[in-house]
Amino acid sequence: MTPPAELMETIPVPALMGSTNGALLSWALTMRQVIRADNADRRELREWAEEEEGEE
């Protein structure tokens, strides 16, 4: 049994657009959103794995 396909997809890393402190701040905030989304995916994967273990 494998994890759901959507949890196995690679999350693209946003490109830094610009060379100002404002651009860096915007990129950092976007990266924080990406990490939070990735953590949510990992949480779903753990929950899925626990459900699979419980069914065996």
N, C-alpha and C positions, 0 to 999 in steps of 0.2 A: 504494500500500500504506500502511496506517495502523498505528499501534501497537496492541497489544492493548487492548481497551476498559477492562479493569481498571486499566491504567496511566494512563488519561486521566481517571479519576474525581477529583472534588474531595475533598480530605481535610477534614473538618469541624474547625474550631478549637474546642477545648473551652472552655466558659465558665468564668470565674472564679467560684467558688461561695464566698461569704463575704468577710469584710473583715479577716481576721486575717493575721498573718505566716505562720501554719501553713497557711492556705488558699492564700496566695500561693506558698508552697513546694510544696504539693501540685500546684498548677496548673503551676508551672515544671517539675516532674518529669514531669507528663503531657505538657506541650509538648515536652520533650526526647524522649519516646517517639514523639510524632507526627512530629517532624522526622526521627528515625532511620528510622521506617517509610517516610516520604516519600523519604528518601535511598535506601533499599533499592529502592523502586519505580523511582526514576530509574536506578539501577544496572541493574535488569532491562531497562529501556527501552533503555539503551545497549547491553547485550548483545544484545537483540533486533535493534537496528539494525545491529550488526556482523554478525550472522548473515544478515540480509537482504542486506547489501552483498556478503557472501561468496558468496551464491547467484546473484548476477547475473553 
